[in-house]
Amino acid sequence: MYDIKQCQKIKIPEGYMYQGPSTKEQSVGYVGLNPFSSLAIHNRPTGIEKLTQVKGKCSIAIWDIERGRVVTLEEGTTLVLKPRGVWHVHANPFSEKSLTYWDFEGNIRSIIEKIRKGSE
């Protein structure tokens, strides 16, 4: 897991994004969500995303089957979103802050930039 202290911290309305190294092959970082907040529905059309819960809990709503499903991540648990392009929502419906590490196939900089511009 990449050191969060080495990441660029980006304020968003829901909490923070922490952007680590991002290359054509791989991007890593964290999303910190405030209690009772969620990111907008999104997908990663160019890569598979691996999520590991670092602190607190979060819920991931996933539409990889006809009706979708919700997975709760607790500290130390990992979820791999595949195939590529799975639509999902990161949410923190809990009363404590959530911190999730993400490891993504491909370059995520353009996605982070859209999130950043949307929060201005």
FENBEL-V976526 format. One record per backbone hydrogen bond with DSSP energy under -1.0 kcal/mol. CO is the residue of the C=O (numbers start at 1). NH is the residue of the N-H. E is the energy in kcal/mol with one decimal. If there is no record, write none. Layout:
CO,NH,E + CO,NH,E
This chain:
3,6,-1.8 + 4,7,-1.4 + 8,19,-2.8 + 10,17,-2.7 + 12,15,-1.6 + 14,34,-3.4 + 15,12,-2.2 + 16,32,-3.2 + 17,10,-3.4 + 18,30,-2.3 + 19,8,-2.9 + 21,28,-1.9 + 25,106,-1.5 + 26,23,-3.0 + 27,104,-3.3 + 28,20,-2.4 + 29,102,-3.1 + 30,18,-2.9 + 31,100,-2.4 + 32,16,-2.4 + 33,98,-2.4 + 37,92,-3.4 + 42,88,-2.6 + 44,47,-1.4 + 44,85,-1.9 + 48,105,-1.9 + 49,81,-3.5 + 50,103,-2.2 + 51,79,-2.8 + 52,101,-3.3 + 53,76,-3.1 + 55,99,-2.4 + 58,73,-3.0 + 59,91,-2.6 + 60,71,-2.6 + 61,89,-1.9 + 62,69,-2.2 + 69,62,-3.3 + 71,60,-3.0 + 73,58,-1.8 + 74,77,-2.6 + 77,53,-2.5 + 79,51,-3.3 + 81,49,-1.4 + 83,86,-1.1 + 87,63,-2.6 + 88,42,-2.3 + 89,61,-2.0 + 90,39,-2.6 + 91,59,-2.9 + 92,36,-1.6 + 92,37,-1.2 + 98,33,-1.9 + 99,54,-2.8 + 99,55,-1.9 + 100,31,-2.4 + 101,52,-2.6 + 102,29,-1.8 + 103,50,-2.7 + 104,27,-2.6 + 108,112,-2.3 + 109,113,-2.4 + 110,114,-1.8 + 111,115,-2.1 + 112,116,-2.8 + 113,117,-2.7 + 114,118,-2.2 + 117,120,-1.0
